[in-house]
Amino acid sequence: MRQSKNFVDHGLVQIVYIYGSSCVMSLRQNLATNLRRIRAKREMSQDDFAALIDIHRTYLNHLEGGKRSPTIDVIEKMAGRLDVPITDLLGDPAKDA
């Protein structure tokens, strides 16, 4: 099956490039802000949380810095270990501020 030239795989989500890269960028930033806030609220260090979800601490640091995009599997694992719905990780952080 041939994919449209507008199809982009960003790891975090696979989207049709309707809204441009700002859509993925805002999701990445939402995840970074929310993940850092929720993890800190649970009083977990990056080392402890990374070990809990079986990823490297520097990868978690990049996720929390908005430099990397996780796979859906990693997002599900993070949400499960933090006991929050995925929407709490990807939603607008301003509503929880």
C-alpha positions, -999 to +999 in steps of 0.1 A: +000+000+000+014+034-010+014+062+015+006+097+006+037+120+004+020+140+032+021+111+056+046+116+084+057+092+111+067+111+142+070+082+167+046+100+191+018+098+166+013+090+130-006+119+114-016+132+081+001+165+076-030+186+077-021+210+105+016+211+099+044+203+123+031+227+150+005+200+160+033+174+168+054+201+184+026+211+207+019+175+217+056+170+224+057+201+246+024+191+263+039+157+271+072+173+283+054+197+307+028+172+320+052+143+324+077+164+344+048+179+366+031+146+373+064+127+380+075+154+404+041+154+421+046+117+427+080+126+442+098+103+418+133+110+405+140+107+368+163+077+376+135+059+396+108+066+370+130+056+341+138+023+358+102+017+366+092+020+329+123+003+316+138+032+296+172+050+300+172+081+322+187+103+295+159+093+272+134+103+299+153+136+303+150+142+265+112+135+267+108+159+296+128+185+277+107+182+246+136+170+226+123+135+218+090+119+209+081+086+225+062+057+209+026+050+218+038+020+238+061+042+259+032+067+265+009+039+276+036+025+299+042+060+314+005+066+319+000+032+335+028+036+360+017+072+368-019+059+371-032+087+349-051+086+316-030+092+285-050+124+280-034+138+312+000+134+295-009+148+261-035+174+271-031+211+275-009+217+306-024+252+311-057+237+322-039+219+351-017+248+362 
